[in-house]
Amino acid sequence: MRYPVSTMVLAALVGLLTACTRPAEEAATKSTTPAVATVNGKPISTEFFDEFVAAATGQPPADATPEQKSQLLDQLLNMSVAAQAAETDGLAKDPKVQARLEMVRLQVLAEAASQKFMKAHPSTDAEIKAEYDTQVAAMPKEYLARHMLVESKETAESLIRELQAGGDFAALAKKESKDEASAAKGGELDWFRLDHMVKPFSDAVLALQKGETTQAPVQSRFGWHVIRLEDVRSPAAPAFDEVKDRVDMLVQRKKLQAHLEELRKGANVQKNL
């Protein structure tokens, strides 16, 4: 089984390139684990290889099979000889290569700092429940309405006058509306959210109270509408326990974002763009 080289694997390559620029003895002394291989005298430590395996597989190194580890070691050796060749050719001094290496280094350090912060600031049950309540309260309402769709403003105005005189909306919709799907049901639409409708229709519905009918025709790209709002409801929210983990992640992201904003406020940042 082959594994794609992920961003974290590229980050491992950054470390490998850095090690290639040091004497082999220095790289070896900084490692606390034995080498799994050497490339032109430069060691690849077990610690480094474990990080590479974790980055490539997304699981603890101990969970990788011997076959997987063998394949990944071959991949790492290929990357190592390629990196050393790049060093020999002077590619590490290329401005574009240096920028890419620095970008990956920056990403890895930022991720490490974020993980450290989140580990030190776990969400409390109260914070998670409060965020859950906020998200539930923000869920878009759903609307049940009837409408008649006709081709002209004059026809729509005539239908409104009939309704004001006591006409039956459902009967008129079945007879006059050119929206065949809803006309067959007396003009009734399925429950919908406002953002699922064209804006003129949504705006008209939002302005109505339950049981009210538009007093003027509503024009959209489909034609002219006469609309009656039947009911409004809040959508059923998932049970707290079902989404607790996802809400926890949201709380953590918000905490991290606030932390980063505070760090930025305290930093000497100058934008030149």
N, C-alpha and C positions, 0 to 999 in steps of 0.2 A: 504494500500500500504506500503510495507517494503522498507527500504533504506539500501544499503550496507554501512559498516563502511569504510569510505574513509580515506586517509592519514590525511586530515584535522580533521576528527573526532578523529583519534588517537592523533592528536595534542591537541584536547580538553581534551582527557583523560590524557595527560601529565599534563595539568593544574589542572585537578581534583585530580590526584595523589599528586601533590604538595600541593594542598589545604588540602588533607587528613592528611598531616604530620604537619599541623599547628593546634593550638587550634581553636575551632569553632568560638570563639569570634573574633579572629584576622581575619579569613577569612571573617566574616560578616562585620567587620568594613571597610575592604578594598573594599567592593562592594558598588556601588552607587545605586543599585537597590534591590528591595525586593526578597526574596527567592521564587522559584517556588516549592521547595520541600526541605526536609531535610533527610539525611541518617545517622542514629545513631548520631543525634545531629549536624551534619555538613551540613550547608546550600548549596543549589545550587541556585545561584542568577539568576534573569531574564536575566541579561547581559550575563552571562555564557551560559545559555540555548539558547539565541538568536544566539550566536556564533556557538553553536552546530547545531542548525537548519540550519543556513546558510551553514555550512560545509557539512552537510548531503544532503541538497537539491540543493545546488548551486544557491539558489535564496534568496532574502531578507526575513527575518523571517516574515514580515508582509504579504507576499504572501502565506505563508503556511496555509492550512486549519486547523480548530480545530481538525479534525481527524488525520491529519498528525502530528500536535504538540503533541497530546495525545500519539500516537504511538512512537514518538521520545523521549518523556519524559520517557516512559516506558523503552526504550532502554538505555537511559542515566542512569536511576536508576539501571538497571541491571549492567551496566558498573561500576557504583559507588560502589555497594556492592561487585562486583568482585575485584575492585581496593582496597577496604578496606580490603578484605580478603587476598589479595596479600601482603598488608602492614603488616598485622598481622602475616603472614607466613614468613615474612622477604625476600620476593622475590624482593623488591625494592633494596636490597643490593646485589643481584646477579649481577656479572660483565656483563653478557650478557644482562640482563634486563636494567641495567644502561646505557650500550652502545646504546641500541635501543631507550631509552628515550632521551638520549642526541642527537641522530641522528635526531629524529623528532623535538626536540627543535631547533637544528641548522637549519633544513630546514625551519621551520616557521619563525625564525628570519631573515634568508637570504631572504626569500620571502617578508617579510615586508620591509626590507631595499631596495630591488629591486623595489617594488611598490612605495615607497617613492621617490626614485631617478627618476623613470620614470614620476611620477606626477609632479616633480619639473623641469623636462627637456622634455617638450612635443616637438614633431617633428614639424618643420615649413613646410609650403607648399613647399618652395624651397628645403628643404632636401628630402622631399618625392619625388618630381619630379626628382631630381638628381639621387636618388636611382632607380627610375623607368627607367630612361634613361640608367643607368648602367646595369640593369638587361636585358633590351631589347637588348642592344648591345652585351650582353654575350649569347644571345639565339643561340643555335647551328644552323648552316646553313643547308639547305636541298639541296639534290643533285638529279638530274635526269640523269640516265645513261642507256646505253645499254650494254649487255655483251653476250658473247658466252661461254658456259661451255663445255669443251671437256675432254676426258679421258687422253690424252697424250700431252706432251710438243711439240712433233713433229707435231701433228695435229694443235695445237695452232699457232706454228710458220708458218705453211703452210697457215693458215687463215690470219695471219698478212701480209704475202707476197701478198696474193690476194687483200687485202684491199689497200695496197700500190700501187698495179697495177691498182687501180680504181674500185675494187669490191664493191658491195653494201652491207653494213653491215646488214641491215634488211633481205635481201634475204638470205645471208649466215647464219644468225642466225636461220632463220626458217628451213633451210636445215640441219645445222650441230650441233646446240646446243642441249645438252641433258637436259637442264633446260626447260622442256616442257611449263611451265606457261609463261615464258618470251619469249620463242622461237615463240610462237603463235602470239606475238606482235612485232616481229622483234627484239627480244632481249631486248625490253624496260622493265625496272623495274619501279615500282611506286616510287614517291618521297621518299627519305630516308635520315636519319641522319647517319653520319659516325659511330657513336657508336652503331648503330643497325646492322652493318655488321661485318663479320670476319675481323680481323686486316689486313691481306695481301691485301684484297680487298679494305678496307678503305684507306690504305696507298697509293695504286695505284691511286685511285680516287682523293685523295688530291693532288697528284703530277701533275695531268692533268689540262690543261686549257680547257675552253669550246670549243668543237669541236675536241679535240685531242683524239687519240686512243693510247693505250699502245703499245709501240714498242717492248716489250718482253712479253712473257707469264707470267701470275701471278698465282702462285700456292697457293691453300688453301686446307683445308681438304676435300673439295667437288670435287676437280679436278683442271683443268687448265683453266684460264679465259683470254679472250680478251675483253677489256673494252673500251668503248667510253663515254666520258663525254658530255652530251647534254646541261645541264644548271645548274645553281646554283641560289638559292634564299634565302632570309632571311624569316623566318616564320612570319606569321601575328601575331603581338603582340596584346594582349587584350587592350581595351581602358583604358586610365589612370584612369578615374572615376570608372571603374568596379573593379579595383584592388587596389585602393588608400588605403583602410583600411588595406589590407594585406601587402602592401609595407610599410605603417606606422609601422606595427608591426615589420617588418624586420629592419627598421631604429632604432626603439626603442631597439631591441635586440643588434644591433651593438653598440649603445651608451652605453648600460648597460655592454656589454662585455669589451669595452674600459675602462669604469669606474672601473670595477672589476680588470682589469689588472693594473690600476694605484694604486688602493688600495693595491694590492699585492706587487707592487714595493716598497710601503712605509711601508710594514709590515716586521717584523723580522721573516721570514719563514725559517725553517730548515727541509730539507727532510732527512729522515733516511732510506728510502728504495732505 
